[in-house]
């Protein structure tokens, strides 16, 4: 979705979201039939830059993905073997 379209887009409230296979409040159609990003569309360069400026306080890194954590632990484990 283009930036211009994002600025003009009015997001529906939860009650305005359509039913999907007997599930209330599904947003499958909000971003268009072929969209695969959903609300990730809202993460524009400007939004990310503002969030970083306002939210980053200490510069610490933490993994929020279990898959990434498992991969990293495997890599670090292998690195210890070859020291």
Secondary structure as GFF3:
##gff-version 3
##sequence-region A 1 83
A	DSSP	alpha_helix	3	8	.	.	.	ID=ss1
A	DSSP	three_ten_helix	14	16	.	.	.	ID=ss2
A	DSSP	three_ten_helix	38	42	.	.	.	ID=ss3
A	DSSP	alpha_helix	45	55	.	.	.	ID=ss4
A	DSSP	alpha_helix	66	81	.	.	.	ID=ss5
###
